[in-house]
């Protein structure tokens, strides 16, 4: 029943995408030629038939017809952008194939802009209406969560986002999980009979979040959920690694199962690298007046150099100097020893909310994240990326546990999931897991989402 409902919604959203594209094309014709006589022209009819075909395929292929409960607006924008660009290029190629050169390129540019704005606008309004309804208690799903302490971040997300429309009916897990989330929902022991629980309660989904799941237990749970018609979901960092990072490589004629701990898509990685270099060059060029203004403010506010440089650890342990605008007094490192007892972060990281070493201008730069701007020099030099795990200090790396070292398997970045998710409010271990999750699930789409969230964080002034 759920599958049939999802198919019906997907079909409806595909039709919405097609209708919007046709309306936008006719509007572009009117804006370009100033009349509607072309609307009945055979060339216009051919292109509109092609729009129906292209948008049907692209809407289904790119997933723009799927209404996700937990999808951020940045992800929706990325999908709409992909649909518009791909569809418009196909239309241009079709116009070229049918010798419709008289239409020109301008009409397709107008069409693309209008289509992107309207499609994203309609989807945003739809998502907003659905989120509002879920916040009021409508259209929600009941979850049972089985897990250990690795389930804590997921449970926190569910509680933080009522607009997703999930209610936790019960939690089954370890004592560690009960200590942290026992008040969220009814907590049941690990030996609870899942089958009877599904018979007694109205449950829509069963979610398993375990670091080391038992294969036999997972098979049994999946089978039970399949038999009773309940959706089964599972999170495991190990299973994610097997699903996304496993390849078969040959050395001569000898096959080897290869598990990579970092992204391996050559084309996407090259696209990321090209974007990093071009974007950093553009930032350094167009924001040069901002750099000068900040440098002048730092000089007026306190004595010392404009830039602060510090040795950091990059890709697979490579050392490099990271650059920032100076936000502290010159002898900040010496004063740090006197402030160790006030450290608010667990693990090897040192941070204080009201750090007395921070200057007046420095406080503003940190709040708006403008102190990070000089790191675009590091990006241009290829030492960093725009998006990636933050580069740690060598002393911090020495205190890493073995599993935490894997965050060095990807080039460090100016911004990351941690920076747009609360920063100092996040425990060190959870921060490390966020970085590993980013590496395991990396894509250009994920970078795009983090990039947009970083802009929002800068505007809101959430930095510390």
Protein Blocks (a to p, Z undefined) as FASTA:
>chain_A
ZZmmmmmmmmmmmmmmmmmmmmmmmmmmmmmnopaklmmpmklmmmmmmmmmmmmmmmmm
nopmpccfklcfklmmmmmmmmmmmmmmmmmmmmmmnopaknommlmmmmmmmmmmmmmm
mmmmmmmmmmmmmmnopaiacddddddfklmmmmmmmmmmmmnopacfbdcddfklmmmm
mmmpccddfklcfklmmmmpccfbdcdddfbdcfklmmmmmmmmmmnopacddddfklmm
mmmmgccddehjaccddddfbdfbfklmmmmmmmmmmmmmmmmmmmmmmmmmmmmmmmmm
pgcdfbdcdddddeehiacddddddfbdfklmmmmmmmmmmpcbgcjbdcdfklckbcfk
lmmmmmnommmmmmmmmmmnopacfbdcddddfklmmmpcfklmmmmmpccdfbdfklmn
opjmpcfklmmmmmmmmmmmgcfklmmmmmmmmmmmmmnopaZZ
